[in-house]
């Protein structure tokens, strides 16, 4: 993708096809001169990898004559592979032979971006005509020498410069996406984000290793170890991709057998990759076959995921397919080449890396879209949760807290608290006379009168049929006489005059035990108010809390005259005409004080 957008350094002529190479195992007594003279001793038809691991001679076809200034330095380029030591024997037209040798530990000076080795040819009076590679300790998984070209060394360096720009863009993009998602994760807390950051980490590692860039940054790094880390990072990409897919799609996509297949795929990738990382170069070819099989299983798994997402109408199918379609298709070519079903081409390795860079860009859009949908789902879920909590905490008739919500809010409040129990007088008579619908309207009007009277910070709840509870800091509790007057003055259906009786108690509300004690004593005070004639307030003796200096107990602060009923201080019933319509009945008895 990026190659199409960023022109590479112009070549002076169309790049020729790769040099044909022929192979033969190294045998005792072999010499470069004798082998140059006997090219028929080499196998030029079969696949090099069928010879397995070992030491090999590889002979090039006659070198072409390149256009341009013949004095310009030439170089031979070929793909970097797992080898312990390599010597290039260069045959010149005058019959002379020059050698260039390096080991896996000294490959760095010849390693270019794209994991290509470029060996400048020594200058001689005549031109080079043939190259003979002497490779020791070759893994030969897919060939000893691949993609050999004779080029002008200046052209190779120019392409290197252009590739540096391409890889720089990919690296900057991937690292920037990782930082962006890590910065978002503390705020959004989506499990997809750290998984995607891990995926970007392995893509970055794979880019560094497969491109050869890490070999240039760390010239002391053994080239075979670079190949090992390349396999580790590519395996990390595959493993993380399995986890990423499970987090990217909705849970319904992985219901049933696909969820189990994801675990099997993860294991089939993890075991051979771990074995390759730990054991190579021992048993390197069977280990490599295991790795290839793991990737083949991964490709089938990803196709199955896309099919399942399509069948279950996933919202994220196209985002995943667009982001990962190209890497999946190109990975298929790599697997086919690894299985020796197609020939190797340089674009297979390079396009995989470039497609991963393109994937990082496209997937970032997909992840951003996925995060947007998840955030919207989260906000909707929170809104529904808040609404459900309000419904669970609210009395549906009056809009006040219910008993459970009152306890949740009240228990644990610091400092002395005043609990006021309010009970509508003769409410059963109201229901029997006017009906339950009018009774409900009385309850709503009573609740609204309570709300209009309460100071800030006071909790109000309906805890029974016609019983209400108020909890407030003792220093800011509503005055009982003002509260009773407001309840009398409220407007009720059919012009009713509704009164109420109040029971008050002040004490700590540190825990549930305090609540039970405070409620019991406030309820006894309410009983005393009912027994004393209704339409009045009674205050139970305070518990464990001495009033602040200069402030008398609440039972002594009301402007109305007090009487003692059952140990509670009660105010006299107010004089207001006939005594409150249906609410002005005779004094209640112990058996029916409500």
N, C-alpha and C positions, 0 to 999 in steps of 0.2 A: 504493500500500500504506500509506504513512505518512499520506496524507490521510485515510484511513478511520480511523486511530487517533487523529489529532490534530485536533480540531474547529477549523475556521477561525472567525474572528470572525463573529458572527451578522449576517446582512444583514437590513435592515428589510423587504425584499420580495424575492420571487424574482427573480433576475437575468434581465432580458429578453434576448431573442435579440439577436445582433449587428446593428448598424445596416446596412441595405443601402447599398452605395456604388456610384456610377457613375463612369466614367472618360472622359477625353478628353485628347489630347495638348495641350500648351501651344502656342499660336500667337501670332505677333506681334499686338499690339493688344488681347490679352485683358485684361479687368479682372475683379476679384472681383465687383463690383456687377453688371456685365452678365451674368456667368455665373449669379449667384443668380437673376436674373430670367429665365434661359433654361435651365431644367433639361432640356428636351428635346434640348439639344445634346450630352448625355452618353450614353454607351453603358452601359446598365444590365443587359444580358443576357449579354454574352460574358465570358470569362475575362480578367481584367485582364492576365495575363502574356502574352497573345498579342500585345500591343502592343510587346513587347520593351523594351530599355533606352531611357532618355530622360527628358524632363521632362513632367510630367503634372499635370492638375487631377483631383481626386477629390471628388465631391459626395456628401454623406450624404443619406439620406432625412430627412424631417422628424423632429426630435428628440421623443422621448416626454416626457410630464410625469411626473416622479418623485414618489412619495409622500413626505411628510415636510415639514419646515419649509422654505418656499420661500426663506428667507434663507440656508440652508446653501449653502456653495460647491459648485459642480458641477465635474466634470472629464470630459474625454474620454480614454478609454484605447484603445490599439490596439497591435498587435504591432510590435516594432522590426524594421525591414528595412534593407537597404543603400541609403542615400540620402545625397547630399552635403549638401543643405539642405532644410528643410521649413518652410513657413509655414502656420499655421492661421488662416483667415479665419472669424470667428464672426459669424453674422447673428442679430440680436436682433429681438424682436417689434415694436419701434418702428422698425425699418428701419436701425438703426445697425449698423456693422460694426467689430469689433475684431480686431486681429491679434496673434498670438503666433508668433515666429519663432525658430528655432535651427538650427544646423548639426550635422554629424556630430561636430565637435569640441566642441560645447557641449550635447550631449544629456544629459550626466550628471545635471543637476538634475531631469530629468523621467523618468529611467530607474528603474523599479521591479523588484523580483525577479520572475522569470518572464519577463525580457526584454520587459516591457511598458512602453510610454511612457504616462505619465499627465500630461496638460496641464491644470492648473487654469484654468477659464474666468474671464475678468475679470468682476467684478461690475457689473451694470447694473440699471437700474430695472425692466427687463422681462426676461423669460426668453429664453434662446437657442432658436432655432428650426431652425437648420441650420448645418452645418460644411462648409467648403470647404478641402481640402488643396491646397497648391501644392508639389509635390515636384520637386526638381531633382537630376539625376544618379541617378535610381532604377534599380537593377539589374533590378527587376521580375521576379525569378526565379519567384516564386509569388504575385505581386500587389503593388501599391503600398501599399494600406492593407488590413490584415486584422484581423478581430476587433474592430471599433470598437464601443465601448459608452459610453453616457452614464451616469455614476455620481455618487454623492456622494463628494466628495474624501476625507472622513473614512472612508468605507467602504473606499476604495482603500488608505488608509494602514493600516487595521486588518487587511486581508488581507495587506498587506506584512509586518506584524508576525508574523502566523501563519506565513507562508511563511519568514520568517527562522528561526523555530524548526525548521521542517521541513528547510530546507537546512543549518542548523547541525548537526542530528542526522546528516544524510547525510555532511557534510564530516568531522565528528568520527569517524564510523564508518569511513569510507574511510581517513583518515589513521592512525587507530589500527590498522587492519588492516595498513597498509603498514609501520608501525613494528614491529608484532609479527612479521611475516614477515621483515623485515630482521634483526631480533634473532635469529630462529631459524636463518637461513641459515648463519652461520658454524658452527653446531653440526651441522646436518643435511646441508648441502651438496647440496641437491636443486636441479637446474636449473630446476624448476618455480617455485621461490620468487622469484628475481629477475625472472622473466618476469611473475609475478603482481603483484609490486610495481610494475613498469613499467606494467602494465595499470591498477592503482589510481592511478598518477600521472596517466595520461591521462584517466581517469574524473574525477579531481579537477579537472584543468584544464578538461575539458568542462563540469563543473558550474559552475565559476567563470565561464566565458565565456557559456555558453548561458543561465544564470540572470540575467545582468546584474550579478552580485555584484562582478565585477572592475571594472565600470564605476563602481560606487559606491565601491569601495576606492581606485580610481585615477581620480579625476574628470577628469584631464587626458587620459585615454586616448580617442582618437578612436573613435566608435561603429562606424565601418566597420572599423577595425582589430580591434575586439572580434569582429566577425563573421568576420574573417579567422582570428583565433586560435581561434574556435569551430570553424571548419572544420578547422584543423590538429589540434586536440585530438580531434575526432571521428574524423578519419582515423587518428590515433595509436591510438585505441581499436580501430578495425577492424584495423589492421596487427598490433597486439599480440595481438589475439584469435586471429588465424591462428596465430601462434607459440605462444600459450597452449594452443590446442587440440592442437597437435602434441606438446607436452610433457605435457599432462594425461592423454591416453590412452596405452595401451600401443602399442609400436611396430607391432604387427601390424595395428592399425586403419588405418595409413597405408601399408601395403604396396601396391606397384603404382601404379596410375594416380592414386590419391588423393594420394599424396605429390607427384607432379608438378603436380596441380591446385592444391595448396596454394601452390606457387611461383608459378603463373600468377595465382592470386587475389591474392597479395601484390603482384605487379607491377601488376596492373590497379587496385589500390587506391592504391599508392604514387605512380604516375606522375601521374594526374589531381589527386590531392591536393597533390602538390608543385607542379604547374603552377598550381593555384588559389592556393596560398599565395604564389607568386612573381609571378604575372602579374595577378591580379585588381586592379582592375575591368576590365582589358582582356580581351576575349573571355570575359566572366564567364559568360554563359549557356551557350556550348558547354562551357566548363570545368566548370560546374555539372552539365551533363548527363553528362560523363565521370565525375564523382564519384558521381553517382547510379547509373550503370551499374556502377561498382566495388562499391558497396554491394549492388546486386542480385546480383552474382556472389558476394559474401561470403555472402549469405543462402542461396543455392543450395549453396555449399560447406559451410556449417554443417549444412544438412539432410543432405547427402551424408555428412558425418562421423558424424552420429547414426545414419544407416542402416547405415554400415559398422561402427560400434561395436555396434549391435544384432546384425548378422549374425555378427560375430566374438565375440559374448558378452563384451564388455568389462565389467570390474568397475566401471568408473567412468561408465557410460552415464547412470544415473539421477541421479547427482550433477551431471553437466554439464547434463542436460536440465532438471532442476528449477531450477538456478541461472540458466541462460541462456534458458529457454523464453520467459518474459515479455518480456525485451528483444528477442529475435528476432521475436516476433509483433508487438510495437509498432514495431520497425524496418520491418517489412513495410508497415505503414500509412504510415510516413514516405516510403518509396520509392513507394508507390502515389500518395500526394499529390504527390510530386515529379514523377511521370510524368503528373500531371493526370488521374488515373483516379478520384480521390475528392476531395471538397472539404476545404479546410483546417478544422480544429477546434482550439481552444486546447489541448485535452487531449493532442493528438498530440505537441506539443513538450514539455509539462510531464510527461506520463506517461512519456516516454522517460527523462527525467532521474531521476524518482522510481523507475522500475523499475530503473535502474542502481544506485541506492542499495540497493534491495531485493536486487538481484543481488549487490552487494558483501557483504551480510550472508549470503545463502544460499551464495554461492560460497566465502566464507571457511570455511563448514562443509565444503563439498566439497573445498576445498584441504586443510583440516585432515585430512579422511578420507583424501585422496590421500597426504598426507605420512605419515600413520600407516601406510598400506599399504606405501609406499616404505621407510619406516624398518624395518618388519617384514621386508620382503624383503631390505633391506640387512643386517639382523642375521642373518637366516638364511643369506644368502650368505657373510657373514663367518664364521659358525659352520662352514659347509661348507668354506670356504677353510682355516680352522684345522684342521679334521679332515683335509682332503686334504693339508695341509702336514705334519701329524703322520704320516700314512701315508707320504708321500714321504720323510720324514726318519727314519723308524723301521724298524728291522729287524723284520719281522713275527714271527719266531720268538722272539726274546729280549726285545723291547721296548726295546732300546738304540738309540742313534743308528746310522745306517748310515754308510758311508765319506764320502759327499757331505756329509751333515749335519755330520759331525765336522769336515771341512775348513772348512765355512762358519762353524762356531762357534770353531774353534781358531786359524785363521790370522788374524793381526792382534792377538792378545792381547799386552798390554804386559808387559815384564819377561821374565826367563828362564823357560822352560817345560820341564817334564820329560815326555818321551814314553815310555810303557811299552807295549811290545808283549808280549802274553801268548798263548801257544800251548799248547793242551791236548796233553799227551804221549800218543803212541800212539793218537790218536783214530781212525785208520783201523782199527786192530785192534778198537776198541770197536764200530764200525759193522759190521765183518765178523762179529764174534762174537755181538753182541746184536741187531743189526738197526738200521735207520735210525730207527725210531720211538724206541727206547731211546737212540740217539745224540742225537736231538733233545732228549730229556729231560735228557741230560747237559749239552747246550749251555744249556738254560734254567737248570738248577741252577748251572752255572758262572757265568752272567751274574748271577744273583741274588746269588751269593757275592761277586762283584765290587762290585755295588751296595752291599751291606751293609758292605763294608770301606772304601769311598771316603770321603774327607773332603769337606766342602761345596766346591763350585766345581770339582770334578773332572769332566771329560767322559769318558764311557765309550761305546765303539762296538764293534760287531762288523763287522770289515772284510774278513773272509774266511770260509771254511768253519768252521775251529776257531780262527781268529786274532782276537784282540780288541786294542783300543788304548785307552789311557788318556792324557789330557792334563791336567796340573795345574801350578799355579804351583810353581816349583822349591822355594820355601820351605815349601810345604805338600803336597808330593807324598807319596803313601802309602809307608810303609817296605816295601821288597821282602820282608824276612823275614816281617813280619806279614801281608802279602798272600799269600805262599806258604802260610803256616800256615792262614790262613782258607780258602784254596782246598782244602787237604788235608782240613780238618775238615768241609767241607760234605757234605751228604747227597746221594747220587746213587742212581739206580735200581740194584736188585739188589745193594745193599751195596757198590758199587764204591768203590775208593779211587782218586780221580783226582788227578793231579798236573799241573803246568804249568811251562813254562819262560818266563822273563821276559828281555826285552832292553830296556835303558834308555839314554836319551841326553838330556842337558840342553843347551839352547841357545835362541837367539831364535826366535820364530815370527812375524816381521814380515810375511812374504809367502809365496807359493807356493814360491819357491826355497828359503827356509829350511825349509819343510815337507819338501821332497824330500830335502834334506841330512839333516835330523834323522831322517826315516824310514829313510833308507838306513843310517845309522850304528846306529840302534836295531835294525834288522833284522840287521845284522852281529853286534850283541851277542846277539841272540836265537839266531842261528846258533851263536855260541860257547857259549851255555848248552846247546843241544842236543848239540853236539859234546862238551861237558864232562861229560855224563852225565845231562842233563835234571833236572827238579825243582830248579832253581836259577835265580838271577838274575845276569846279566852287565851291566855298565855300560860303555858306550862312553865314551871321553874327552870331557869337556865341550867345547863350541864357543863361542869368542869371548866367554865370560862368566867372569870370575873370581869365585869364591865369596866371599860377604861375609866380612869379617874375623872370624876366630875360628870359622868354620864350615868343616870339612874337606869335600872332595868327597864326593858321595854314595857313591862306591865304597868310601870309607874309613869310612863311618859305620855300616855294617851290623855287628851283633854277631858275625856268623859269619866264619870265616877266608876270605881271598881267595886266588885263584890267577889267573894271567894266561893267558888263552886267546885267541890271535889278536889281541892288543892290547887286549882288553877285560878289566876287572876282574870276576871271577866269585866268587860265594860257593860254599862246599862244599855238596854235597848233604846234606840233613838225613837223620838216621837215624830211620826210623819203621817198624820191623818188617820185613815182607817187601818193602817198597818200593812199595806203592801198587797192589797187584792188577794189573789189566790195564795200569795206567799205569807199572808198574815194570819196564820192559824194559831191554835192554842199551843202551849208549850209541849214539846215532845216528851215522850216517856223513854225509859231506859231501853225498852224493847224496840222502839221505832223512832230513834233520835234523828234520823235523816229527814 
